[in-house]
């Protein structure tokens, strides 16, 4: 009656059902009329208790007329399970069934009833069961006793190996202590050697700092007179210096992450682009004049040098591009050509 009332509330008409996805509904364990396992000589209602599963049926007009119900005994469900380690659980119905009277499932019964794996076991899990029950919640509980793990031949071998490893580590520690004692005895000589080494390191540090300072001055000079950017092996810009940003009109964060094609001018043909990539792929440096496009759409000319940077294995890791703005030179060159052409025409 409860299941039929649920169908009347949720599916009173067949139009509420999508396609052939007819709903089904189970419920808590009840005493059924299935007496196939019930013995009058030893009466026990548990032997005829089970789950009732119902589906609705409708008349020709699609109106709910009733439901078709089936019964499966709890004992029949238990027979489907391997003995002792498995349980079928539905905490929503306060229901569980286990095959047999002994086993890990009974030892972990508190977790079984809650439908939760037992964290005290090496292996325990719950596997949701895909059923048509609208209330859901059906789970297969699984748990193996820890002794089953520890008595496995491979685990016994692993434990033995671990113990041997501990013994070997103890031997190594003993040797290390002896070595430490020897080191302490020669500490005076080591201290003297360290002082000499520290002196050499200080001298090398001074030389290194001078080199870094010189590099910084050179980098500053380059940044003030050249357009510099770096890109990864795909041509994605990773850094652009201030001079490049001033000439192109882009902010650095507008360039980083973009392909260097964002700066290409209209003279960059597919043939030229393939030729540049072919030379760079060979680990060689490409040099030449290029027309570039600024953010506002204007074009400017640069003398370009693109060099691949390699790691210790010889693989190209990124590119560095150094450009000189030659727009004024190109403009003067065009003006000279126009003047020369005009002189020939008037002459």
Secondary structure, DSSP 4 states (H G I P E B T S, - for coil): -HHHHHHHHH-SBGGGS-TT---EE--S-EE-S--TT--GGG--GGGGEEEEEEEEEE-TTSBEEEEEEEEEEHHHHHHTSPTTTEEEEEGGGTEEEESSS-SHHHHTHHHHHHT---TTSSEEEEEE----BTT---EEEEEE-HHHHHTSHHHHHHHHHHHHHHHHHHHHHHHHHHHHHHHHHTHHHHHHHHHHHHHHHHHHHHHHHHHHHHHHHHHHHHHHHSEEEEEETT-BEEEE-HHHHHHH---HHHHTTSBGGGGB-TT--HHHHHHHHHHHHTT--EEEEEEEE-TTS-EEEEEEEEEEEE-TTS-EEEEEEEEEE-HHHHHHHHHHHHHHHHHHHH-
